[in-house]
Amino acid sequence: MLNATTKICCVIGDPVEHSLSPLIHNAAYRASGLNFAYVAFRVKDIGKAFDGIRGFGIRGASVTIPHKITAMKYLDALDDAAREIGAINTIVNNDGILKGYNTDYAAAMKALEEKVTIKGKKAVLVGAGGVGLPIAIGLKRKGAALVILDIVEDLAKSLAERVGAGGFGSSTDLSAIASAEILINATPVGMLPRTDESIVPKKLLHPKLTVFDVVYNPRETKLLKEAKAAGCNVVYGYRMFLLQAAEQFELFTGHKAPLAEMEKVLVKALKGGGHATSVDRR
């Protein structure tokens, strides 16, 4: 029950109307018996939002587009992952001291490692934008032989140089997938409402490939359906969303996340046509 001692957490971004974060965080608070509540705030002026977080004593905030980078200048401290990546998705307020974290990096690697060992594998990452950045850093840290592709080849080159990837190129040429063992789609291709699209022609999919699609709505994208049909191992995008939210929960509350309960409500929402579309639509 909401009262004067309820601790408030939130997601801030623009837009946030279709965010699934309040659903799963509030389910986690209920399951854990915690006097917390989680709400969504549409924020255009990020500086004023930080005044509100401090002024109202908001315990924690998830940060989504377009504020993941601009929010950093208002923070008092950063964790190592956020500093290396150059973007945050989480803020924790400790008595007015705001520290930024990036839980996307660890969540992506956990989701992938549930299905495959990364070290020594050839990985092709399609998408060099904000979602691809922490994944690229994670893959290199885990010892993958990484190739980065993007429709804007200069973006792929820039990210490859930043993380020390072994190759880069345009996503108009996906031939590198033929010899890859891991494929990650870090683009919005295939998400609602354009669910009949895939970034990868199915002829390039092969049984030695593990395919990870960061798009989580629909739960099973065209890419993942075709990957399963080709005998590939598949990693659902909702697992990354779930795991980054679970880490946020633990940072906000100091309690272990009730992962099973969070997954249950998330999967139910996605089956029911939930509207959030990609890892950045928290």
N, C-alpha and C positions, 0 to 999 in steps of 0.2 A: 504494500500500500504506500502511495506517495505521501511523504510528510516532510517536515523541516530538516530531517537528517538524511533524506534521500540524496545520494551522490549522482550527479548528472554527467553522462558522457554523450558524445554526439558525432555525427559525420558532417563535415563542412565541404562544400563544393558548389559548382554551378554547371549543370543542374544536379539536383539530388532527389527529385520527386519520385523516381522509380527505384531508389536504393533499397536493397534487401538487407543492408546492415542492421537497421533497427529491429527487424524481425528476428535475426539470429542472435544478436546481442541480448535483447530482452528475454528471449527464450533461455539463454544461458544464465542470466541473472535469476530467473524464476527457478530453474533447475538447481541452482546453487544456493537458493535461499538468501540472496543478497539484496540489500536495500539500495539498488542502483536502477537507473532508468536511462535509456538511450534514445535520442531524438535526432532528426535530420534538420540541418539549417542550410538554406540556400544563401550562399555568401558571395558577394561581388567584391567588397572591400575587405581584403584579408587582414589589413592592419587593424581595422576596427574590430574584426572578429577576435583578434588576439587580446585587445582591451577587454572584450566581453569574457573571454576564457579566464583571464586573471580576475576581473572584477566580480564575476559571479561564482568563482571558485569551481568551474567546470573541471572535473577530474581528468578526463581524457577526451581526445578527439581523433577520429579517423579523418584523413585528409585525402581528397580526391581531386580530379581535374576541375579547374585549371591551376590549382594552388600548390602542387607538390614541390615545385622549385621555389616559387616566390615566397612561400611561407618560411623558408629556412632563415631568412634574414631577421625574423622576429623572435627567434629562439635563443635561449640562454646556453643550450648545450646540444650536442648531437652524439648518437652512438656511432660506432666505427662503420657500420654498414651504410648508414645514411650519409656519412661524410664521404665515403668512397664513391657511392653511387651519385651523390649530388642531388638527391631528392628524398623527401620524406613521405610517409603515408600515415604516421602515427605521432601524436603529441601526448605526453604525460605531464600533468601539472602537480608538482610537489611544492605546496605552500607558495605558489606564485612563481616558482622556477620551472620554466617550460623546457622539456627535453624532447628532441625529435628522434624518431626511429624509422627504419624502413623494414617492415615485416614481409614485404613482397619477395625479397631475395631469398630468405630462409624458406618461405612457404613454397616457392616454386621448386626449390631443390628437394624439399621433403616430398612433395607430390610426385616428382620424377623418380626419386630414389625408392618410393614404394613399389616401383615396377622394374627398375633397371639400375645397374651399377654404372655410374657416370665415368669414373676414371678410366682413361685409355680409349674411350669410345669416340668415334667421329660423329660430331653433332652439327646439324644444319639448323640455324636459327633464321627464320623468315620474319623480318620486321625489326627495324633498328630504332624504333621510337621509344617512348617512355616506358612501355611494358617490356620491351626487349632488353633495355639497358640492365636492370638488375639480374635478369636471366642470363645475359651474356657474362656478367661478372661472376655469377654463381657457377656457370659451366666451366669457366677458366679456373676458378679456385678449386673446383672438384677434379680438375685434370683432364677435361675433354679436349679433343682436337677440334677446334671450333671454326666453322665457316658461317659468315653472316651475310644474308641477302636482304635487299630492300628494293622497292620499286624506284626509289631515289638512290642511285648507286653511291653518291657522295656521302649519304648518311651511313650506309653500310661500311664504307671505307673509314669514316671518322670513328665509328664505334669499334671497328676491328683494330684500328691503331690504338685506341684508348685502352682496350682490354688485352691487347696482344694476341688477337685471334690469328689463326694461320692462313685465313683466306677471306675474301669478300667478293661481292658481285651484285648484279642486278637480279631481282626476283623474276625477271622475265626469262631467265635461264636457270632452271631448277635441276640441271643434270647432276649436280653434286649429291642429290638425294640417292641416286642409284648405288653409291658406295657408302652411304651413311648408316649409322646404327641408331641414331636418335634424330628425330625431327620435331621442331617446335614451331608452331604457328603463333607468333606474337603480333598478328595483325587482327583487325576486326572482321576480316572476310569470313562469312558464314554465320554471323550473328543475326538475331532478329532485326528487321523483318526479312532479310535476304538470306533465308536458310537454304536456298537451292544452290548456293555458291560454295566453292572450295578453292583454297589457294594452290592446291596441288592436284594435278591430273592423276587419276587413279592408276594409270599405267606405270607411274613412278613408285608406287607403293609396293613393298616386298616384305616377306615374312620375317626378315632379320631386323626389321625396323620397329622401334618404339616411337609412337606418335603422341605428342602432347599438344593439345589445342587449348590456348588460354581463354578462348571464348567459352562462356559457361551457360549461355542461354541462346539457343536450346542446349540442354544437357548433352545431347549427342548430336554434334554437328555433322554436316555432310562429310567433312574430312574424316571424322572418327568412324562414321558408318562405313565408309569405303575402306578405311584402314583395317577395321575388324574383318571385313569381307576378304581382304587381301592377306589375312593371317598375321597382321601386325599386333603387337602389344599396344594398348592405348591408355592414355592418362587423361582423365576428364578435367576440364578447366575449373569446374566447381571445387575441386579438391584444393587448388591453389587459393581460391577465394576463401574457402572454409578455414584453411590452415593459417592464413594471414590474420583472419578475424580471431581465431583462437589465441594466437600470440598476443594480439591487441587486448583481448579479454584479460589475459594473465598480467599484462603490463598495467592495465587499469585497476584491477582488483587485488592482485597478489594471490589469487586462487587458481588452481588448476582448472583449465577449461573443460566443461562437460561436452566433449567433442561429439559424442554419439547423439546427444540431444540437438546440438547445433546442426549436425548433418541431417538429422531427421526432418527438421522444419525447413531447411534449405531445399532438400530434394523434393519435399512436398510442394513447396512454392514453385519450383521450376517445372514440376509436372503439371501444376495448375496454371502455367503460363505467366510466371513471374516476369516482370518487365526489365529488370536490370540486365545488361547485355554483355559486358566484358569485365575484366578484372579491375578496370578503372571506374566502373559504375558501382561503387560500394553502397 
